Each structure stands twice: as C-alpha cells, then as structure tokens.
Amino acid sequence: MNLMRTAMLLAFMTALFMGVGFLIGGRGGMMIALLIAAAMNFFSYWNSDKMVLKAYRAQEVDERSAPEFYNMVKELAQNAALPMPKVYVFDNPQPNAFATGRNPENSAVAASTGLLRRLSPEEVAGVMAHELAHIENRDTLTMTLTATLAGAISMLSNFAFLFSAGRDDRNNPLGFIGVLVAMIVAPLAAMLVQMAISRTREYAADRRGAEICGNPRWLASALQKIAGDASQIENVAAERNPATAHMFIINPLNGRRMDNLFSTHPDTRNRIEALMGMTDIGPGVSTPREPAAKATRKTRSVPNSGWGRGGSETPKGPWN
C-alpha cells in the first residue's frame, strides 16, 4: 500500500512537471519536461543518499570511532528487524537528525554533533528510532524524489520568461498567460505536495519510532528540546539547501515568519501530545532494555572520537 501511494505521488509530481513544460513550451516543452523528470528520478533513486550526506559534509562513524552511538543504532535496528544502516555524524551546533537512502538495504542515518551533545542518551535513542522508522516505511526515497521534482518545477517556472521571451510558439495555446500560471501556481503546488507528504509521514514515524525504542517519552522529550534549540541556533547548511529541510526530524530552517500552511513539519506540540497519548507499544515489537541507559551506566563520555576537531577544546564524545 505504501509503495502504491509512493507511485501515485511520483506520477502526480511528474504530471505536474509536464504540465509546467506544456504551459511554457507547448507540446514540445511537455515532452522535454517528461524526459527531464525521468532522468531526475533515475539519478535521484541511485544517488539521493550521497547527495544529501555530501551537502552536510557528514562523516561515517563506526564501532571504533563512536562506539556508544553506533551500538545504539545497531541495537535499535535489530529491534526493528532492519538491516544495519550506515551511521554518520555531521558537524552542526543545531541538534537535528535525518535519514536517507533508497531502501532499507541501502540506507543511512545521520545526527548532528549538536544533537549528540545536547540530548540525553535516551532522547538520542528516540530520535534515531524515529529515523529508522522512516527507513522502514521507505519514506526517505519518496521524500527525496519529491524534493527533487519540486525543486525542478520551481526552477523551471523561474526560467519561464527566458524560454518564452520573444517567441511566438503556436504550440502553446495559452501563450503569456500560460507562462504566468507556470510561474505562480506550479511552484506553489509543488511546495504544498512536498510539505503534505512530509507532514503526514512524521506522525507515522513518531509512533513507529516510539515502538522501536520502547518508550514514547524519550522521543517526546527529544522533540521538545530540538524544537526549542532549532529556533535559536541557525543551521547554515540547511539554509543553503532548503529543499532538504523536510528530511530532518524538526524543521532546521528559521520558520518564525512562516505559518502552518507552509511548514515542512507538523506542529511539535501536536506530535508530543500524540506520543504522550500512546498507551500501547506495538505488539510483537521486541523493545530494548533502554539501550541508551546502558551507555549511561557505563560512562557518559566516549574516548576521542573526533568531535570538535579544529577547536581549542579536546575532542568530545557524543554524550558530552
């Protein structure tokens, strides 16, 4: 069912892309748009994870470089009956995280240094369980492809005048009116579809994430902390790549001047209320015995694992 919804969504986005091409260049523009959409879908399918990770300069970690964090993700993946994803950390003071990859067998989770330093191990476990839920539901592929097409539609509409200036294209029956429609309506429609798909899937990932980690309060507490810090700490990399904002657990962009209609995520308070209202933790789910708490009992620091390089301080582990 989820795959069918994904296919329908991508078909709609492709049709929208072709519609923009028709409004700008008539039948010829529509066919060119179809070819571009197909090429972009193919490229994004195989390279979406690499593109996002590279944009945030994420570094892969393992059992040696970040033992507590890596083993936490490993235990949560086992609890969710998922293949072990690649684990990344990216240097950013804003606490946040995202998942990417075309399928569970080719997936990755990434956490910011701010997340690992500002949140407790239990809260980090809740966040990573949420990201694993996105991988399990194959949301990462859907949202990446949608973002790619939405960005392409906006870009195409921005060049509408360039394509149509000084031309008398008889294949385009709407002429200049079609160009105006493409410039105004198409980007808005693409953005609304992108936001809608992200917002609806966040609730499902929250619930499944609570089941994976075994305690909805961990994720609820994490969401509250991340949302508060995200509004105060600028994420420069995300501001440069706004099309990736919907992939994070909390919107990394400065959204203080945006209303709920254009928000990439549901209201955090609503998400927390839904989590706190959970009285059942998925039947048949083998919840870990507080994997993050195990790390707390051992030690709350990790031997030199590379965080904070380049500064005057000694590199810190993820729980410092």
ZICORWO-V362138 format. One record per pair of residues at least 6 apart in sequence whose C-alpha atoms are under 6 Angstrom apart, sorted by the first residue. I is the first residue (numbers start at 1). J is the second residue. D is the distance in whole Angstrom. If there is no record, write none. Layout:
<<I:J:D> <I:J:D>>
This chain:
<<17:153:6> <18:30:5> <18:33:5> <18:34:6> <20:182:5> <21:29:5> <21:30:4> <21:33:5> <22:29:5> <22:30:4> <23:178:5> <23:179:6> <24:179:5> <25:172:6> <26:171:5> <26:172:4> <49:100:5> <49:101:5> <58:88:6> <58:89:5> <58:90:4> <59:88:5> <59:89:5> <60:87:6> <60:88:4> <61:87:6> <61:88:6> <62:70:6> <63:70:6> <65:305:5> <66:305:6> <77:84:6> <79:286:6> <80:212:6> <83:105:6> <85:107:5> <85:108:5> <86:108:4> <87:108:6> <87:109:5> <87:110:6> <88:110:4> <89:110:5> <89:111:5> <89:112:6> <90:112:5> <91:112:6> <91:113:5> <92:112:5> <92:113:6> <92:114:6> <93:114:4> <94:114:5> <94:230:6> <94:233:5> <95:112:6> <95:114:4> <95:115:4> <95:226:6> <96:112:6> <96:115:6> <97:110:6> <97:111:4> <97:248:6> <97:249:6> <98:110:5> <98:247:6> <98:248:5> <99:108:6> <99:109:4> <99:131:5> <100:107:6> <100:108:5> <100:140:5> <101:107:4> <101:140:6> <102:141:5> <104:135:6> <116:318:5> <116:319:6> <117:318:5> <117:319:5> <117:320:5> <121:292:5> <122:218:6> <122:292:5> <123:218:5> <123:219:6> <123:222:5> <126:213:6> <126:218:5> <126:219:4> <127:219:6> <129:209:4> <129:212:6> <129:213:6> <130:205:5> <130:206:6> <130:209:4> <133:205:5> <133:208:6> <133:209:6> <134:205:6> <147:243:6> <150:190:5> <154:187:5> <157:182:6> <157:183:5> <160:179:6> <195:264:5> <199:265:5> <199:266:5> <210:216:4> <211:281:5> <211:282:6> <214:287:5> <216:275:6> <220:272:5> <245:251:6> <246:264:5> <300:319:6> <301:317:5> <301:319:6> <301:320:6> <302:317:4> <304:315:6> <305:317:6> <306:315:6> <307:315:5> <307:316:5> <308:315:5> <309:315:6>>
